[in-house]
Amino acid sequence: MRYLVLLGDGMADFPLAELDGRTPLEAAFTPAMDEMAKRGMSGLFCPIPANLPPGSDIGNLSMFGYNPNETFTGRAPLEAANQGISLADDQVAFRCNLVSLGDGLMRDLSSGHITTEEAAVLIAALNEALSKYPVKFHPGVSYRHLAIVTAGAISAEDLARIDCTPPHNIPDKPYADYLPQGAGSDLINALIRQSQPVLEKHPVNAARIANGKAPATSAWLWGQGRAPSLATYRDRFGISGAVISAVDLVNGIGVCAGFEVIRVPGATGYLDTNYEGKVSAALDALNRHDFVFVHVEAPDETSHQGRTDLKIQAINDFDRRIVAPCLEYAHRAGDVRVLVAPDHITAISTRTHAGGPVPFALCGPGITPNGCRAYNEREAAAKGVLFPDGYRLVPFMLGQPVSN
C-alpha cells in the first residue's frame, strides 16, 4: 500500500454572510474532493489541541501524525531543520518575517509577497548592519526567514519563553501592543527596532515603492524555539516518505521525519505556485517512497488577505490542479490511499487562524464509504466521525497504532 496526503493549508473556515451562510469550501467548485468524500469516508478531526495556539506549525505536526503536546518546541526550529541549520545548546531559532508597518499598524505580514530574490538582499543588509548583536539572519522564501540568536547574558531558556505574537494574528492592528514581552524581550525588540532604518533606506524598497508595491519596512521575530527531536517514519512505521512544499516549516517537519524533501521549481506558496510541477513530483516520488505529503499554502495566504474571492479560487485550483490528477492516478494504480485535509481553520472574518474541528476525506483500498455527499465542513460534521486527537488521523490512514 502507498499513501498520499494532500493538504490545503487553512482551507477550512466559518460560514460567511457574503456567501449566504456557506463556507468557502461549500461555495467552491470541488468535484475531485467531493468524489473522494463519496468514494471513501469523511469526517472531522482536530489538528490543534485545545491547549495550544492555532497555527500551521501545530497543525502540520498533527498532519504528519506527531502529537504536538509532546513534540512541539517552536516553529522556527523546524524551519531551521529544513535549511540544514543545526542549533547549538545556547542557540534559539526565531522566525523572521519581513513585514510592512505603517501608521503604527501591521499593514502587511508578507510585504506584498516580496520576491525571494529581493528578500535575500534585504536579509544580507540586516546581517551587515546588525552584526554587533548576537544574531545571524538566514534567508528563506519570500517574506519568511530565520534569525538564530545566541544566548549570552540572556539564557536560551528565557529567549525560548519570550511572548512573541505572529504577525498574521494582528492584521491592520496597532503593532506596539503586540511587541515581544518577557525576560529577554529587550534584545528581540532591539532587533526589530534597529531593522527599520536599515530597510527603510534600502534601494530594494525604494524600487518596490516606485512600482506601487508594499515595502518591507521591518523584521518581525516570533515562533522561536530550541532544536526539536522527532522519531522518523522509518522508526515509527517502517516506511519511507517524501514532502513537497514551498514552505520551510513543512519541509522542516519532513526533514525531522526522515523524508526526502523535493524542491519544485516555481513553487511559491501562493496562487501562482507550480501546481503541475508539484503533482508530477508527487507521483514520481510514489515510485520510490511509501508515503508522500503534498502541501499547498495558497488557501491560507488568501485567507490572511481577507479575500473571499481569492480563497475560493485557491480552493478551486487545489481541487482541479492537485487533487483531481492525484485521484486519477490513485484510481488507476489501485494501491494508493489518498487523504485530503486542511491543517487548521484560517478565518476570512478575522484574517487569522482558529482552532476547532476541520473536515477530512480519505479514500482508497480498504476504506469503507460512509455516505458523505460532498467535501466540506457541514457534510463532514453530519457523518458523526471525529478524531479529537487530530494527530491520530494519519496513523489511522496507515492502519498502524499511534506512537509519538
HELIX and SHEET records of a PDB file:
HELIX    1   1 ALA A   17  LEU A   19  5                                   3    
HELIX    2   2 PRO A   24  ALA A   27  1                                   4    
HELIX    3   3 PRO A   31  ARG A   39  1                                   9    
HELIX    4   4 SER A   56  MET A   63  1                                   8    
HELIX    5   5 PRO A   68  THR A   71  1                                   4    
HELIX    6   6 ARG A   75  ASN A   82  1                                   8    
HELIX    7   7 THR A  116  ALA A  129  1                                  14    
HELIX    8   8 ALA A  156  ARG A  161  1                                   6    
HELIX    9   9 PRO A  167  ASN A  169  5                                   3    
HELIX   10  10 TYR A  175  TYR A  178  5                                   4    
HELIX   11  11 SER A  185  GLU A  200  1                                  16    
HELIX   12  12 PRO A  203  ALA A  210  1                                   8    
HELIX   13  13 TYR A  233  PHE A  237  1                                   5    
HELIX   14  14 ASP A  248  CYS A  256  1                                   9    
HELIX   15  15 TYR A  275  ALA A  285  1                                  11    
HELIX   16  16 ALA A  298  HIS A  304  1                                   7    
HELIX   17  17 THR A  308  ASP A  317  1                                  10    
HELIX   18  18 PHE A  318  VAL A  323  3                                   6    
HELIX   19  19 ALA A  324  ALA A  333  1                                  10    
HELIX   20  20 GLU A  377  ALA A  382  1                                   6    
HELIX   21  21 GLY A  390  ARG A  392  5                                   3    
HELIX   22  22 LEU A  393  LEU A  398  1                                   6    
SHEET    1   A 8 GLU A 260  ILE A 262  0                                        
SHEET    2   A 8 GLY A 241  ILE A 244  1                                        
SHEET    3   A 8 PHE A 291  VAL A 296  1                                        
SHEET    4   A 8 ARG A   2  GLY A   8  1                                        
SHEET    5   A 8 VAL A 336  ALA A 341  1                                        
SHEET    6   A 8 VAL A 358  CYS A 363 -1                                        
SHEET    7   A 8 MET A  41  PHE A  45 -1                                        
SHEET    8   A 8 LEU A 386  PHE A 387  1                                        
SHEET    1   B 4 LEU A 105  ASP A 108  0                                        
SHEET    2   B 4 GLN A  91  GLY A 102 -1                                        
SHEET    3   B 4 ARG A 144  THR A 150 -1                                        
SHEET    4   B 4 VAL A 135  VAL A 141 -1                                        
SHEET    1   C 3 LEU A 105  ASP A 108  0                                        
SHEET    2   C 3 GLN A  91  GLY A 102 -1                                        
SHEET    3   C 3 SER A 218  GLY A 225 -1                                        
SHEET    1   D 2 ILE A 345  ALA A 347  0                                        
SHEET    2   D 2 THR A 352  ALA A 354 -1                                        
END                                                                             
